[in-house]
């Protein structure tokens, strides 16, 4: 009986998130949150030495990051931490319960990054344990949660997550931080952020 309820909820959340078409307002909220994220992330990242302006020039790296980051981390993490984890806006959840799920989802999103480095992405160990990275991941998680809740669609949250990761990796030294010492284009896995 419980399994049937669980499957029904998951199916409802997936169909709601994938078939809800974002409106222009949803994309404007996404752009506004990206702007706010930038206003927070750039000064914090530079102040603490986490960001530095470094443009990746290798076409293989650029294409790999652009394509790879769309699937992992953007799509996969938004699917789990927003769509499957949070109630869809069409579900009848009280304000306190909804806030509880949002806070719990954010905590899981933050904790996931060091756990990912320990288990599946050992190259990320140094970066994914940095307090600045975890703070910026938390801010991104809040932004993606807001975008998902406002739109009811997974797509604006995926785009927000993807843009942040791609810009960090290709313009602000993220690729070098994660893959220092590796030759360009070798068996690259997309990081999680």
N, C-alpha and C positions, 0 to 999 in steps of 0.2 A: 504494500500500500504506500509506504513512504517513498520507495523507489519510483513508483508511478508519479507521485507528486513532484519529486525532484526532476524527473525527466520532463514533465510538463512545464515546470518553471524555466528550466534551461532552454527548452524549445521556444517558449514564449519570449525569453530575453534575446535569443539569437535572431528570431524572425523580426522582433521589434527593432533591434539595433541595425540589422542589415537592410530591412525594407523600408525603414523610415528615411524619406528623402530630405536631406538638409535644405532648409530654406536659405535665402540670401541673408536673413538676420543671423542665422546660425554661423554662417561663414564670417560675418562681421564680428560676431562674438569671438570666434576662433582667431581672427586677425588681431583683435584688441588684446586678447590674452597673450598672443605671441609678442605683441608690443610690450606688455607689462612684464612678461618673462624676460625679454631682452633688457629692459630697464633694470631689472634685478640682477640677472645673471652676469652681464658684462662687467659692471663695476665690482661685484663680489668676486667673480672669477679672476679679474685682473689684480684686485687688491690682495688676494691670497695666493697669487701666482699659479692658479689653476689654468687660466686661459692665457694664451699668447697668440699673436697674429702670425699664422703660418699657413700659407696656401699650399695644398697638395697639388702637385703638377702632373703626376702620372695619370694618364688617361685610364689605365687599367684600375688604379686605385679609385679614381673618381667614379667611374661606372660601377665598380664593385660596391662602393659605399652607397651610392644612390639607389641601386637596385636591391642590394642586400639588406639595407637598413629599413626599407619599406616593409619587408617581411618580418625581419627580426632586428630590432626590437619593436618597431612601431605597431605593426598589425598584431603580432602574437601577444604582446604585453597589454595592448588595449582590449583585445578579445578577452583575456583572462581577468585583468584587474579592473576593468570597467564593465564590459558586457556581461560576463558570467558572474562576477562578484557582486555588482551593484544592482539593486532593483531598477527595472526600466521605469521611465516616467509614467507609463500607462498602468503600472501596478499600484495597488492601493496600500501605500505605506505611510505611516504617521511620520511627522517631522522628526521626532526623537529617534525613531527606529532608522529612518533614512540617514540621519546624521551619524548614527552609530555605525552603519554599514560603510559610509563614506570614510570615516576616520579609521576603521579597521582595515578597509581596502588600501588606504594611503600608507598605513603602517606596514602592511604586507608588501606593498610595492617598494618601499624603502628597504626593508629587510631582505627582500628578494635579491637585490643587487650584490651585496657581499656573499650571500649564499650561492648565487650564480657563479661568482668568481672562485669560490672554494670548490664547487662541483663541476660545472660545465665549461667555464671560461677562465682558466687559470691565468691567462695573460692579463685579465682585468683585476687581479688581486690588489696590486698597488693602487690603482685608480679607484676601484669600487669600494675601498675602505676609507678613502679620504673624506673627512668631514665636509669639505666644500662640495665634492661630488654628491654626497648624500643630501646635502641641503638643496642643491640645484635639482636633484632628482625629486625631492619632496615638493619643490615649487612647481616642477613640471607635472607631477602627479596631481596636485591641486588643480592646475590649469586644465589638464585632460579630464578630470572629474567634472569640473564646471561645464566644459564644452559638451561632454557627453550628456550630462543631466539636462542642460538647456536644449540640446538638439534632439535627444532621443535616438541619435544615429551614431554609429561607430566611426563614420568616415571623417568628420571634423577632428575628432580626438586622434585618429591615426595620422592625419595630415599634420597636426600640431606636433605630435611626438616625432614624426619623421623629419620635419623641417629642423627642429631643434638638434636632433642627433646628427643629421647631415652637415649642418652649419658647424657644429662643434668639431666633428671629425675632419672636415675638409678646409675650414678657415681658421679655426682657433686651436690648432695643435692637438686635437683629440686623437687623431690617427697615430701621430708620432708617440704620444703618451702610451697608447695601448699596444702598439706594434713596434716599439723601439727595438732595433737589432734584427728585425726580420727583413728579408729582401722584399721588394715591392711586388705585390700581386700574388704572393705565395699563399695558397690555401687559406685565404682570409675568411674568417667567420665574423659576422656582424656582432658588435658588442651590444650590451643592454644598457639603456639609459632611460 
